Amino acid sequence: MPNKPLVSIGIPIYNAEHNIVSLIDFFLSQSYENFELIISDNCSNDKTVSIIKDKYLPNKKINFFQQDKNYGATNNFNFVIENSNGKYFMWACHDDKWNFDYIKNGVKELEKNEDCITVVGITKIYDKKNKLRIKYSEYYELNGSKKDRLKKFLRYNYSDHLIYGIHRLKIIKNFKLKTNFFSPEIYFLFNILCHGKITGSKFLEFNKYEEFNYSKKQLKYIKGNNRKRQAIQYNLRENFYTRHGMMLTIIVKIILNFNVLTSLSLILQILLFKNPILRLIKIYPQNSKNTTEIN
């Protein structure tokens, strides 16, 4: 790859003093060299800012921004997109991890697949005690026809970790994360699949760390869904629209952009495959073939 395209790595942070050094050092030592770090601190009240300024600035690869107040996680995620300059873009959170050649292999995949907007890889989701709970292989089945990939996405519980792949920046700048409802990542991914494909590569490995709680009803560990914590994180009040706005917005977009038969087919995925009663009696599978849950 003689003329390496610039990759923008967006790092939205808040109170990351315990992880920020290892995160920045990791990307500065990546095998892929033509990149920029767009770091936006969302008004941290710990030592994050002083660590970055003392240890890393000035550095020509780092563009560092300090917000004058906490604008909420979603706005901070959008801010790093808006201030990126690359051909490709990825988000990086301070408590996640990647394999050494993650960027190099991701760029190589996107360079040879022009119809793909996003490349993702093998994903492992751990709990806060570092125990593996969910593993996704690289086979997401989101690279077929437009209708097929949307049906697969609406049917399966792919979760929001797909936003942490490597994206074509010019395209995703057109539909940044919505700030007026919970789970804007799902609507963001839906928009990607309306415009192009998401492909997987076994040469990309991503580890994410989440809160997990044991569900007595489902007899397994599930990712935590504390609404109060989410409301603080998203800077939103909890009400009917913030809880259901994501899915309502998807339904409206389907109706406005597809013919009647396709619209009915896609909305059926939502009504059936997202129905908790039908999932409980196992009429429809909750997870895709590439998902392994570990208890």
Protein Blocks (a to p, Z undefined) as FASTA:
>chain_A
ZZacddddddddehjllmmmmmmmmmmmpmbfbdcdddddehiabfklmmmmmmmpccfk
bccdddfbdebjklmmmmmmmmpcbfbdcdddfkbccdfklmmmmmmmmmmmmkbfbdcd
ddddddfkopafbdcdfblopabcfklmmmmmmmpcnbjmlmmmccdfklmmmmccdfkb
ghklmmmmmmmmmnmccdddfkbccdddddddddfklopacddddfklmmmmnopacdfk
lmmmmmmmmmmmmmmmpcfklmmmmmmmmmmmmmmklmmnomacfbdfkbccdZZ
